[in-house]
Amino acid sequence: MFYRVDYALAVLLAGFLAGLLVSKTTENITPTRLARSYYVAVAMLLVMRTGVFAYITLGSRASFWSSLSGLFGDLLGLLFGALFGLAVRRKDARRFLSDPFVLKSLCMALAFTFALAGIGKAFSMSSMTDFFTQSGYSVPFLKFIVIAEIFGGIGLLLPWAILPALIGLTIDMFGAVLTHIHNGDPLNDSTGAIGMLIRLVALGILWNLREQNDESSPSTRRAILSVSAITIACLLVAVGGSAAVRHLGPSPTAMTAPASK
């Protein structure tokens, strides 16, 4: 609810500690059953958050509804942290974290978040256009980002498109952070992007660890190293891409110069 990096990280930590506290009582629950319960909890929160988002988008500007939307976002953050807290004491932690229902939950949560973010940008093009042009980007690039976030979210719901969607959205979030750094904005302006990067990287690792067959399932260390390498590559692409797009975007002179008669 409070748009700060330290608050967002505190929510994740609180969720982790809550999961850790109840992990003893869930040790005897099978991984699949626990994963299904987690899936249902995430799905219910997403339905409610989407309903509130739709109500706000259709015209409500009451602070109550905005606060309620933020509350649902915090609860999703708590659940994300709790997922790893629950796994700490389990002997089958890897099997639980890579269970199809857990992976579907994480994909679904990210998919809704990015799709709603893209739709939100589409419904506030005036303010987003001002921000993008002030950041040195063009309006067509803004439209590309809107489309990319919506379709990237949809891609997370399609098994064959999950990896490309993860890579594309990671580049997008690195680009958002780099844009705020370029503009000299405070770190808290990157709260949403940083939170999404944490979730994207975690999902990438767990997706690598999912059960396929004995020959193709990598070790935890290998999965972390491979995802870390891809993440660094995404950062480099974002650095080069943002610089290139900014170079091709409208110049500061063109943005501030009065229109000729």
Buried (B, 14 or more C-beta within 10 A) or exposed (E): BEEEBEBBBBBBBBBBEBBBEEBEEBEEBEBBEBBBEBBEBBBEBBEBBBEBBEBBBEEEEEEEBBEBBBBBBBBBBBBBBBBBBBBEEBEEBBBBBBBBBBBBBBBBBBBBBBBBBBBBBBEEBEEBBEBBBEBBBBBEBBBEBBEBBBBBBBBBBEEEBBBEBBBBBBBBBBBBBBBBEEEEBEEBBBBBBBBBBBBBBBBBBBBBBBEEEEEEBBEEEEBBEBBEEBBEEBBEBBBEBBEEBBEEBBEEEEEEEEEEE
